[in-house]
Amino acid sequence: TGSRNVVNENGNWHEVNGLHAVNGTNVTVTVGNANYAALFVVLSGDDQTLDAGTTYVFEGTITATKAATVSVYLESRDNNEGQHMFDDNTMNLAANTPYNFSVEATNPQVLTNPDMTISVANGPANTTYTLTNVKIREKTCAVNIDETPVAQAEFLQVVPNPVQQRAVIEASKEISSVSLFNLAGQKVAEFDSVELDLSGMSQGLYLLKVNFADGSNGQTKLIKQ
C-alpha cells in the first residue's frame, strides 16, 4: 500500500515520514510532540474503480487518545481535488472512545484509483488515532416494488440521464402513472405526466417505476445530479 503524510506546520506544507502504520484493514496514526494546523494521511490501496450511479457504504471504527475532530473520506488519486466521496464524514471524537461510522453516498461519476484520506484540523500533539475494520462496499438495494419486467421488444428510458433539473420518460407504451423511490424503498415523488421536474430532488440514485395503461409496469434507474 502506497501512502503519504502531508502536514501544515507553522504555515508550511511538507511531508512527514513515519506517522502511520497499516495492518490489513487497520490504520494507526501517531502524532508526536507537534501541533499541526492540518494533517492529511493518504493511503493508496489496490487500483480499482468505483462505478458511476452506484451507492457505496463506507464504514469502520476510529479512536483517538485525545479529543479531536477527524474526517475520513475517499479521493481519486488521478484527480484528488475534483473527485471525492464521503466528504461529510467528519467526527468529533472524545478521548479513548471508539466511534463507529457508516456513511453512504451515490457516486455521480466514475472514480478511479480511490485513496482513503484521514484528515485532522488543529489536532492535539502526542495523540494516536486508530482506524479499524475499514471497508467500502456496494449497498444492497432495499427497494421492494413490483419488478414486472418490460417486455424485451419494448423500451423504457429517461432522457437525459443523469439529469440535473428536467427529464422526459420515453417508452413504447402509454404511461398512466409514474413514481420515484429512493434506495431505502421510500416513495419520494409522483408524477402525472412523462415530463419530470426534478429540480427539488437531492443528488443520488433513484428507481423510477411506471404503470402502463395496459396494466403492466416497468422500472429503470435515474441519476440526479
C-alpha positions as CSV (number, residue, x, y, z in Angstrom):
1,T,0.0,0.0,0.0
2,G,1.5,3.4,-1.0
3,S,0.9,6.3,1.2
4,R,2.0,9.8,2.2
5,N,1.6,12.2,5.1
6,V,1.1,15.8,4.4
7,V,1.1,18.4,7.2
8,N,0.8,22.2,7.7
9,E,3.3,23.1,10.4
10,N,3.6,26.8,11.2
11,G,2.2,27.8,7.8
12,N,4.5,25.5,5.9
13,W,3.2,22.4,4.0
14,H,5.5,19.5,3.9
15,E,5.6,15.7,4.0
16,V,6.4,13.7,7.2
17,N,7.6,10.1,7.2
18,G,6.7,7.5,9.8
19,L,3.4,8.9,11.1
20,H,1.3,5.9,10.3
21,A,1.3,2.1,10.1
22,V,-1.1,-0.2,8.2
23,N,-2.1,-3.8,9.1
24,G,-4.8,-5.2,6.9
25,T,-7.9,-3.1,7.3
26,N,-6.4,-1.3,10.4
27,V,-4.5,2.0,10.4
28,T,-2.6,3.7,13.2
29,V,-1.6,7.3,13.0
30,T,0.8,8.6,15.7
31,V,1.4,12.3,16.1
32,G,4.3,13.2,18.4
33,N,5.2,16.5,20.0
34,A,4.0,18.7,17.2
35,N,0.9,20.9,16.6
36,Y,-0.2,20.7,13.0
37,A,-2.8,23.1,11.7
38,A,-3.7,20.4,9.2
39,L,-2.8,16.7,8.8
40,F,-3.6,14.5,5.9
41,V,-2.7,10.8,5.8
42,V,-3.4,9.5,2.3
43,L,-3.5,5.7,1.8
44,S,-3.5,4.2,-1.6
45,G,-4.9,0.7,-2.0
46,D,-5.3,-1.7,-4.9
47,D,-6.1,0.0,-8.2
48,Q,-9.9,-0.2,-8.7
49,T,-12.8,1.8,-9.9
50,L,-16.0,2.9,-8.2
51,D,-18.8,2.9,-10.7
52,A,-21.0,5.9,-11.5
53,G,-24.6,5.8,-10.3
54,T,-23.7,3.2,-7.7
55,T,-24.4,3.7,-4.0
56,Y,-21.5,2.7,-1.7
57,V,-21.3,2.3,2.1
58,F,-18.1,3.3,3.8
59,E,-17.7,2.1,7.4
60,G,-15.2,1.5,10.2
61,T,-14.3,2.4,13.8
62,I,-12.0,5.2,14.8
63,T,-10.5,6.0,18.2
64,A,-8.2,8.9,19.4
65,T,-6.3,9.1,22.6
66,K,-7.3,12.8,22.9
67,A,-10.4,14.7,21.9
68,A,-10.1,15.7,18.2
69,T,-12.1,16.3,15.1
70,V,-11.3,13.9,12.3
71,S,-12.6,13.4,8.7
72,V,-12.2,10.2,6.8
73,Y,-13.1,10.1,3.1
74,L,-12.1,8.9,-0.4
75,E,-10.5,10.9,-3.2
76,S,-9.3,10.0,-6.6
77,R,-5.6,9.5,-7.0
78,D,-5.9,10.8,-10.5
79,N,-7.9,13.9,-9.6
80,N,-7.7,14.4,-5.8
81,E,-9.1,17.9,-6.0
82,G,-12.1,17.2,-8.2
83,Q,-13.3,13.7,-7.2
84,H,-14.2,13.0,-3.6
85,M,-16.7,10.7,-1.9
86,F,-17.9,10.9,1.8
87,D,-16.6,14.4,2.3
88,D,-19.1,15.0,5.1
89,N,-17.8,12.1,7.2
90,T,-16.5,14.3,10.0
91,M,-16.4,13.0,13.5
92,N,-15.9,14.8,16.9
93,L,-14.1,12.2,18.9
94,A,-14.0,12.0,22.7
95,A,-10.7,10.7,24.2
96,N,-10.3,6.9,24.1
97,T,-13.9,6.4,23.0
98,P,-14.5,4.3,19.8
99,Y,-16.6,5.9,17.2
100,N,-18.4,3.6,14.7
101,F,-19.2,5.3,11.4
102,S,-21.2,4.1,8.5
103,V,-22.0,6.5,5.7
104,E,-23.3,6.1,2.2
105,A,-23.1,8.1,-1.0
106,T,-24.0,7.6,-4.6
107,N,-21.1,8.2,-6.9
108,P,-22.1,10.7,-9.6
109,Q,-19.2,9.8,-11.9
110,V,-16.6,7.1,-12.2
111,L,-13.9,7.4,-9.5
112,T,-10.7,5.7,-10.5
113,N,-7.9,4.7,-8.1
114,P,-9.7,5.7,-4.8
115,D,-7.4,6.7,-2.0
116,M,-8.5,6.9,1.6
117,T,-7.7,10.1,3.4
118,I,-7.6,10.7,7.1
119,S,-7.8,14.5,7.9
120,V,-7.3,16.2,11.2
121,A,-7.5,20.0,11.6
122,N,-5.7,21.6,14.6
123,G,-5.3,18.3,16.3
124,P,-3.6,17.9,19.6
125,A,0.0,16.8,19.9
126,N,1.0,13.4,21.3
127,T,-2.1,11.7,20.0
128,T,-2.7,8.3,18.4
129,Y,-5.5,7.7,16.0
130,T,-6.6,4.1,15.4
131,L,-8.9,3.2,12.5
132,T,-10.1,-0.4,12.4
133,N,-12.2,-2.7,10.2
134,V,-12.3,-0.1,7.4
135,K,-14.2,-1.2,4.3
136,I,-16.2,0.1,1.4
137,R,-19.0,-2.0,-0.1
138,E,-21.7,-1.6,-2.6
139,K,-25.1,-1.0,-1.0
140,T,-27.8,-3.6,-1.4
141,C,-30.9,-2.0,-2.7
142,A,-33.8,-2.2,-0.2
143,V,-36.5,-1.2,-2.6
144,N,-39.3,-3.7,-2.7
145,I,-41.6,-2.8,-5.5
146,D,-43.2,-4.9,-8.3
147,E,-40.5,-5.8,-10.7
148,T,-42.6,-7.0,-13.6
149,P,-40.2,-6.6,-16.4
150,V,-40.8,-4.5,-19.6
151,A,-41.2,-6.9,-22.5
152,Q,-38.0,-7.4,-24.5
153,A,-39.5,-5.8,-27.6
154,E,-40.4,-2.7,-25.6
155,F,-38.2,0.0,-24.1
156,L,-38.3,2.4,-21.2
157,Q,-35.7,5.2,-20.6
158,V,-35.3,8.6,-19.1
159,V,-33.7,11.4,-21.1
160,P,-31.3,12.9,-20.2
161,N,-29.9,10.5,-17.6
162,P,-28.1,11.7,-15.4
163,V,-30.5,14.7,-15.1
164,Q,-30.0,18.0,-13.4
165,Q,-33.4,19.6,-13.4
166,R,-35.9,18.2,-16.0
167,A,-36.2,15.0,-17.9
168,V,-38.6,13.1,-20.1
169,I,-39.7,9.4,-20.0
170,E,-39.6,7.6,-23.3
171,A,-41.4,4.3,-23.6
172,S,-43.0,2.1,-26.3
173,K,-46.4,2.1,-24.5
174,E,-48.7,4.7,-23.0
175,I,-47.8,5.5,-19.4
176,S,-50.6,6.1,-16.8
177,S,-48.6,6.9,-13.7
178,V,-45.0,7.5,-12.5
179,S,-43.5,7.0,-9.0
180,L,-39.9,7.7,-7.8
181,F,-38.3,5.8,-5.0
182,N,-35.1,6.2,-3.1
183,L,-32.8,3.3,-2.3
184,A,-34.4,2.8,1.1
185,G,-37.7,1.9,-0.6
186,Q,-39.4,5.2,0.2
187,K,-41.6,6.8,-2.4
188,V,-40.3,10.4,-2.7
189,A,-42.3,11.7,-5.7
190,E,-45.2,11.0,-8.0
191,F,-45.8,12.4,-11.5
192,D,-48.9,12.6,-13.7
193,S,-47.0,13.0,-17.0
194,V,-43.9,11.8,-18.7
195,E,-42.2,15.2,-18.1
196,L,-40.3,15.1,-14.8
197,D,-39.4,18.2,-12.8
198,L,-36.5,17.0,-10.5
199,S,-35.1,20.4,-9.6
200,G,-36.1,19.9,-5.9
201,M,-34.7,16.4,-5.6
202,S,-31.4,15.7,-3.8
203,Q,-28.5,14.3,-5.8
204,G,-28.3,10.5,-5.9
205,L,-29.6,7.3,-7.4
206,Y,-33.3,6.6,-7.6
207,L,-35.6,4.0,-9.1
208,L,-38.4,5.1,-11.4
209,K,-41.5,2.9,-11.6
210,V,-44.1,3.4,-14.3
211,N,-47.5,1.9,-14.7
212,F,-48.6,1.4,-18.2
213,A,-52.2,1.9,-19.5
214,D,-52.5,-1.8,-20.3
215,G,-51.9,-2.8,-16.7
216,S,-48.2,-3.8,-17.0
217,N,-45.4,-1.9,-15.4
218,G,-41.6,-1.4,-15.5
219,Q,-38.8,0.4,-13.8
220,T,-35.5,2.0,-14.6
221,K,-32.7,3.7,-12.7
222,L,-32.4,7.5,-12.6
223,I,-29.4,9.5,-11.5
224,K,-30.0,13.1,-10.2
225,Q,-27.0,15.4,-10.4
